[in-house]
């Protein structure tokens, strides 16, 4: 039996997954609107990635604070704040008042809220389920998040193509509504919190990193996460830029490439959710998926054919989601409650910080050279980096 057979978790899983989809729908929507306003690869990449940059910069700090938060109250406050911000994005679009600066500022604020929510989300699942469902709940929670960050953009492409940005932002805003009553009413297990308020903040922060560095399977997983995020996922996350620059600014192209990447992520999530893996099996899939990501991203840079690019995005959606789910699950299973938020947020920092930096570098290079040159170079540099840093 999986954690989905436990009704409180099932309700949380469904509604939280919907809210995560809304987050990524907004990300692609603001990115596409930025391209329409500026036709700048830099600004489009910057606004698109601003939603994740705060997690890469502030994530570890929020993780230490979050360990002493009331998980229910924190979840309600943060999700309600995200709802208000998403509603603001929709309302400004309704009045046709958006500028590149409004989009950048709202995305950064939403990114800060997401960075605060990430450690809460990772810990929250452990206080919902009974211990016998813990392993299943961890995998499903990871699958939900990693699938949503690729399926969400595919839904954004659908709404942009068949409707408009106003509808897209409205869907993003209302996606938070089903989760709020669940967060208020769902029964939670008692959570043991060690009183570390008198301990030095920096010590708590470093302790989480030391736990990761001392555990070989975790540090190797984090190395692969870094290489995948910086050199592969950075390409996946700037789909509005690629649709505008490589595929000649067509909303049809954007909807197709986001949808195919979403299909790949969905297939990966389904496979992971219904397949039994242990830590060694999970670790064994990381490098093959990384290699597949390198090849797919390289081939995207070598063609301007929509069908081929879409096929490669499908494969990339599958491989990057596999890496995300597997690496998160390895860490969840390997560390105890005391360090879980801190170690997992280092995962978030490496993942989001790296893909943000990789995407921004691609966006800047696109201001001086055809962005295809950067797309071709990234997987080659990624393979070299992996060979240098991976610990055998």
FIKEBA-519607 format. One line per field, with one value per residue (C-alpha): residue number from 1; x, y, z; chain. Coordinates in steps of 0.25 Angstrom, whole numbers, plus 2048, in hexadecimal, padded with zeros to 3 digits. Example, Ala and Ser with C-alpha at 12.3 -4.5 7.8 and 13.67 -1.06 7.14 Angstrom:
# residues 2
k 1,2 $
east 831,837 $
north 7EE,7FC $
up 81F,81D $
c A,A $
***
This chain:
# residues 392
k 1,2,3,4,5,6,7,8,9,10,11,12,13,14,15,16,17,18,19,20,21,22,23,24,25,26,27,28,29,30,31,32,33,34,35,36,37,38,39,40,41,42,43,44,45,46,47,48,49,50,51,52,53,54,55,56,57,58,59,60,61,62,63,64,65,66,67,68,69,70,71,72,73,74,75,76,77,78,79,80,81,82,83,84,85,86,87,88,89,90,91,92,93,94,95,96,97,98,99,100,101,102,103,104,105,106,107,108,109,110,111,112,113,114,115,116,117,118,119,120,121,122,123,124,125,126,127,128,129,130,131,132,133,134,135,136,137,138,139,140,141,142,143,144,145,146,147,148,149,150,151,152,153,154,155,156,157,158,159,160,161,162,163,164,165,166,167,168,169,170,171,172,173,174,175,176,177,178,179,180,181,182,183,184,185,186,187,188,189,190,191,192,193,194,195,196,197,198,199,200,201,202,203,204,205,206,207,208,209,210,211,212,213,214,215,216,217,218,219,220,221,222,223,224,225,226,227,228,229,230,231,232,233,234,235,236,237,238,239,240,241,242,243,244,245,246,247,248,249,250,251,252,253,254,255,256,257,258,259,260,261,262,263,264,265,266,267,268,269,270,271,272,273,274,275,276,277,278,279,280,281,282,283,284,285,286,287,288,289,290,291,292,293,294,295,296,297,298,299,300,301,302,303,304,305,306,307,308,309,310,311,312,313,314,315,316,317,318,319,320,321,322,323,324,325,326,327,328,329,330,331,332,333,334,335,336,337,338,339,340,341,342,343,344,345,346,347,348,349,350,351,352,353,354,355,356,357,358,359,360,361,362,363,364,365,366,367,368,369,370,371,372,373,374,375,376,377,378,379,380,381,382,383,384,385,386,387,388,389,390,391,392 $
east 800,805,803,7F7,7EF,7F0,7E5,7EB,7F7,7EF,7E8,7F4,7FC,7F1,7EF,7FD,801,7F6,7FC,80A,805,800,80E,814,809,80C,81B,819,80E,816,822,81A,814,822,826,81B,81E,82D,832,83E,844,84A,83D,835,83F,840,831,82F,83A,837,82D,838,844,840,83F,84E,852,849,845,84F,84C,83D,83F,846,83A,830,834,82D,821,813,811,802,803,80F,808,7FB,802,80C,801,7F8,803,806,7F7,7F7,803,7FE,7F1,7F9,800,7F2,7EC,7F7,7F6,7E7,7EA,7F5,7FF,80A,819,825,828,81B,81D,82B,827,81B,823,82E,824,81D,82A,82D,820,823,831,82A,820,82A,82F,821,81C,827,824,815,813,81A,810,804,806,808,816,812,80F,81B,824,818,814,822,823,815,818,825,81E,813,81D,826,81B,814,820,81F,810,80D,814,80D,800,804,807,7F9,7F2,7FB,7F8,7E9,7E5,7EE,7F8,7EC,7E6,7F3,7F6,7E8,7E9,7F7,7F0,7E4,7ED,7F0,7E2,7DF,7EC,7E8,7DC,7E4,7F0,7E6,7DF,7E9,7ED,7FC,805,80C,81A,826,82E,83B,83D,848,844,851,85A,862,85A,867,86A,85C,85E,86C,867,85E,869,872,868,867,876,879,86F,875,868,862,86E,86F,860,862,86D,864,859,862,867,859,854,85E,861,854,848,84D,849,83C,838,83A,82F,829,837,839,82B,82E,83C,83E,82F,82C,823,817,80D,80A,819,819,80C,812,820,81A,810,81A,823,817,814,822,821,813,819,825,81C,812,81E,824,817,814,821,828,836,840,84C,856,84C,848,857,859,84F,856,862,85A,850,85A,861,853,851,85F,85C,84D,852,85D,854,84A,855,858,84A,83F,835,829,826,834,836,829,82D,83A,833,82A,836,83C,830,830,83F,83F,833,839,846,83D,834,83F,849,83E,83A,848,84A,83C,83F,84E,84C,844,83A,844,84B,841,83D,84B,851,845,846,855,84F,846,851,859,84E,847,854,85B,850,84D,85C,85D,850,855,862,85B,852,85E,865,859,85A,868,867,85C,857,859,868,866,85C,867,872,86B,86A,878,87D,874,87A,888,883,87D,889,892,889,882,888,88A $
north 800,80E,81B,81E,814,81D,827,834,832,830,83D,844,83E,841,850,853,84D,857,863,85F,85E,86C,871,86C,871,87F,87D,87A,885,890,88B,88B,899,89E,899,8A0,8AD,8AD,8A2,8A1,894,89A,8A0,894,88A,893,895,886,882,88C,883,879,882,885,876,875,881,881,872,86D,879,876,868,86A,874,86A,85F,866,86B,866,85F,861,870,872,86A,872,880,87D,877,882,88C,885,886,895,897,88E,896,8A3,89E,89A,8A8,8B0,8A8,8AA,8B9,8B8,8BF,8B5,8B9,8B1,8B7,8B3,8A5,8A4,8AA,8A1,895,898,899,88C,886,88A,884,877,877,878,86D,863,85E,85F,856,84C,84B,84C,83E,837,83D,838,82A,81E,819,80C,815,81E,819,819,827,82C,826,82C,839,83A,835,840,84B,846,843,850,858,852,84F,85D,864,85A,85F,86D,86B,865,871,87B,875,872,87E,889,88E,893,886,87F,888,886,877,879,881,878,86C,86F,86F,860,85F,869,862,855,85C,861,854,848,840,841,838,83E,842,842,84F,850,85E,864,872,875,86E,877,879,877,86A,864,868,862,855,852,854,84B,840,840,841,835,82C,827,823,831,839,831,833,842,843,83D,846,852,84E,84A,858,861,85A,853,859,867,864,85E,86A,875,86F,87C,881,875,877,886,885,877,874,882,887,87E,87B,86F,86A,86E,866,85A,859,85C,851,847,849,848,83A,836,83A,834,826,827,82A,81F,815,81A,819,80B,805,800,806,805,80F,808,806,815,819,810,817,825,825,81E,829,833,82E,82E,83C,840,83A,83F,84E,84D,848,854,85D,857,858,862,857,858,849,845,850,84B,83D,841,849,83D,835,840,841,833,832,83F,83B,82D,834,83D,833,829,832,838,82A,826,831,830,821,824,82F,830,83A,843,846,843,851,857,84C,84C,85B,85A,851,85C,867,85F,85B,869,871,869,869,878,87B,872,878,887,884,87E,88A,894,88C,88D,89C,89B,88E,885,87D,870,872,872,866,85E,862,85F,850,84F,857,84F,842,847,84D,840,838,841,842,835,82C,81D $
up 800,7FD,805,7FB,803,80F,80C,813,80B,7FE,800,803,7F7,7ED,7F1,7F4,7E6,7E0,7E7,7E2,7D4,7D6,7DA,7CD,7C4,7C9,7C7,7B8,7B7,7BC,7B4,7A7,7AA,7AD,79F,798,7A0,79D,794,79C,7A0,7AC,7B2,7AE,7B5,7C1,7C4,7C1,7CA,7D5,7DB,7DF,7E2,7F0,7F3,7EE,7F7,803,804,80F,818,817,819,827,82B,826,82F,83B,833,835,828,827,829,820,815,816,817,80B,802,805,801,7F4,7F1,7F3,7EB,7DF,7E0,7DE,7D2,7CC,7D0,7CA,7BD,7BD,7BD,7B3,7BD,7BD,7BA,7BA,7C8,7CE,7C9,7CF,7DC,7DE,7D9,7E4,7EF,7EB,7EA,7F9,7FD,7F6,7FC,80A,806,801,80E,814,809,80B,81A,819,812,81E,828,81F,81D,827,827,81F,813,815,80A,800,804,802,7F4,7F0,7F6,7EE,7E1,7E3,7E4,7D9,7CF,7D2,7CE,7C0,7BF,7C4,7B8,7AE,7B4,7B3,7A4,7A2,7A8,7A1,794,795,79E,7A2,7AD,7B5,7B6,7B9,7C5,7CA,7CA,7D1,7DC,7DE,7DF,7EE,7F2,7F4,7FD,807,80E,80E,815,820,822,820,82C,82F,837,843,83F,848,847,84E,855,84D,84E,857,84D,843,836,82E,835,832,824,822,82A,81E,814,81C,81D,80E,80C,815,80E,801,7FA,7FD,7F9,7EC,7EA,7EC,7E2,7D7,7DC,7DA,7CC,7C7,7CC,7C7,7BA,7B6,7BE,7BB,7AD,7B0,7B9,7AE,7A5,7A2,79E,795,78F,78C,787,781,77C,777,782,780,78C,784,786,794,797,790,797,7A4,7A2,79E,7A9,7B2,7AC,7AF,7BD,7BF,7BA,7C3,7CF,7CC,7CB,7D8,7DF,7DC,7DC,7E9,7EA,7F5,7F7,7EF,7E3,7E4,7E3,7D8,7CF,7D1,7C7,7BC,7BD,7BD,7B1,7AA,7AE,7A8,79B,79A,79D,793,788,78B,788,77A,774,772,76F,778,778,77B,786,78C,78C,793,79D,7A0,7A3,7AB,7B3,7B7,7BA,7C3,7CA,7CD,7D3,7DB,7E1,7E4,7EA,7F3,7F7,7FA,804,80A,80D,812,81C,829,82D,834,827,81D,81A,81A,811,807,806,802,7F7,7F3,7F4,7EB,7E1,7E0,7E2,7D7,7CD,7CF,7CD,7C1,7BB,7BD,7B7,7AA,7AA,7AB,7A0,797,797,790,789,783,78F,788,78B,79A,799,792,79B,7A8,7A8,7A3,7AF,7B8,7B5,7B7,7C5,7C9,7C6,7CE,7DA,7DC,7E7,7E4 $
c A,A,A,A,A,A,A,A,A,A,A,A,A,A,A,A,A,A,A,A,A,A,A,A,A,A,A,A,A,A,A,A,A,A,A,A,A,A,A,A,A,A,A,A,A,A,A,A,A,A,A,A,A,A,A,A,A,A,A,A,A,A,A,A,A,A,A,A,A,A,A,A,A,A,A,A,A,A,A,A,A,A,A,A,A,A,A,A,A,A,A,A,A,A,A,A,A,A,A,A,A,A,A,A,A,A,A,A,A,A,A,A,A,A,A,A,A,A,A,A,A,A,A,A,A,A,A,A,A,A,A,A,A,A,A,A,A,A,A,A,A,A,A,A,A,A,A,A,A,A,A,A,A,A,A,A,A,A,A,A,A,A,A,A,A,A,A,A,A,A,A,A,A,A,A,A,A,A,A,A,A,A,A,A,A,A,A,A,A,A,A,A,A,A,A,A,A,A,A,A,A,A,A,A,A,A,A,A,A,A,A,A,A,A,A,A,A,A,A,A,A,A,A,A,A,A,A,A,A,A,A,A,A,A,A,A,A,A,A,A,A,A,A,A,A,A,A,A,A,A,A,A,A,A,A,A,A,A,A,A,A,A,A,A,A,A,A,A,A,A,A,A,A,A,A,A,A,A,A,A,A,A,A,A,A,A,A,A,A,A,A,A,A,A,A,A,A,A,A,A,A,A,A,A,A,A,A,A,A,A,A,A,A,A,A,A,A,A,A,A,A,A,A,A,A,A,A,A,A,A,A,A,A,A,A,A,A,A,A,A,A,A,A,A,A,A,A,A,A,A,A,A,A,A,A,A,A,A,A,A,A,A,A,A,A,A,A,A,A,A,A,A,A,A,A,A,A,A,A,A,A,A,A,A,A,A,A,A,A,A,A,A $
***
